Amino acid sequence: MAAKKKAKRGAKTKRSAKKKPAAKKAPAKRGVKAKKWASRKFKSLAQVRAAIDAMDEKIVPLLCERLYYVTQAAQFKPSEAGVVILPRVEEVVDNAKRIAAKNNGKISTLEVIYRALIDASTLDEQRHWRALHGQA
């Protein structure tokens, strides 16, 4: 009977030896992680364009919402000239650069884009301010 127990124990050991322990994940490196999109490989220009178009479907509605919020800010500004608050412009640009860095993006390119976005938004906000105050 002792032989049977030994055989059973041995069988369990062999079975458990077959199971590999879960692989331990390497600790995350400090700093910026690559985003999964950053490793995506394309086989054609058409695939790249389709990916860009898909991103535009996500980005444009967010920009529309952002522009709405900017024009809503006009009602709280004391004058048309008061629409532009330079420290706030720099705060928004710095925030965009921080987000770009966090996402492994091209900071200088995002800064140019955000400054253009702010310039265009400012024109809309000034038009909205004039309309609110009967100066359209």
Backbone hydrogen bonds, N-H to C=O, Kabsch-Sander energy under -0.5 kcal/mol:
donor,donor_aa,acceptor,acceptor_aa,energy
5,K,1,M,-2.1
6,K,2,A,-2.3
7,A,3,A,-2.4
8,K,4,K,-2.7
9,R,5,K,-2.9
10,G,6,K,-2.7
11,A,7,A,-2.2
12,K,8,K,-2.4
13,T,9,R,-2.3
14,K,10,G,-2.4
15,R,11,A,-2.5
16,S,12,K,-3.0
17,A,13,T,-2.0
18,K,14,K,-1.3
18,K,15,R,-0.5
19,K,15,R,-1.2
38,A,35,K,-1.4
39,S,36,K,-1.1
40,R,37,W,-1.3
48,V,44,S,-1.6
49,R,45,L,-2.8
50,A,46,A,-2.2
51,A,47,Q,-2.0
52,I,48,V,-2.3
53,D,49,R,-2.7
54,A,50,A,-2.2
55,M,51,A,-2.0
56,D,52,I,-2.4
57,E,53,D,-1.7
58,K,54,A,-0.7
58,K,55,M,-0.9
59,I,55,M,-2.9
60,V,56,D,-2.4
62,L,58,K,-1.0
63,L,59,I,-2.4
64,C,60,V,-2.6
65,E,61,P,-2.1
66,R,62,L,-2.4
67,L,63,L,-2.8
68,Y,64,C,-2.0
69,Y,65,E,-2.1
70,V,66,R,-2.3
71,T,67,L,-2.4
72,Q,68,Y,-1.9
73,A,69,Y,-1.3
73,A,70,V,-0.6
74,A,70,V,-0.6
74,A,71,T,-0.9
75,Q,72,Q,-0.9
76,F,73,A,-1.8
77,K,74,A,-1.6
83,V,80,E,-1.4
84,V,81,A,-1.1
85,I,83,V,-0.7
86,L,84,V,-0.6
88,R,85,I,-1.0
89,V,85,I,-1.9
90,E,86,L,-2.4
91,E,87,P,-1.9
92,V,88,R,-2.5
93,V,89,V,-2.5
94,D,90,E,-2.8
95,N,91,E,-2.1
96,A,92,V,-2.2
97,K,93,V,-2.4
98,R,94,D,-2.2
99,I,95,N,-2.4
100,A,96,A,-2.5
101,A,97,K,-2.4
102,K,98,R,-2.3
103,N,99,I,-1.4
104,N,101,A,-1.6
105,G,100,A,-3.7
107,I,105,G,-1.1
110,L,106,K,-2.4
111,E,107,I,-2.3
112,V,108,S,-1.8
113,I,109,T,-2.4
114,Y,110,L,-2.7
115,R,111,E,-2.5
116,A,112,V,-2.1
117,L,113,I,-2.6
118,I,114,Y,-2.7
119,D,115,R,-2.3
120,A,116,A,-2.5
121,S,117,L,-2.6
122,T,118,I,-2.6
123,L,119,D,-1.7
124,D,120,A,-1.8
125,E,121,S,-2.8
126,Q,122,T,-2.7
127,R,123,L,-2.3
128,H,124,D,-2.5
129,W,125,E,-2.4
130,R,126,Q,-2.5
131,A,127,R,-2.3
132,L,128,H,-2.3
133,H,129,W,-1.6
134,G,131,A,-1.1
135,Q,130,R,-3.6
136,A,130,R,-0.6
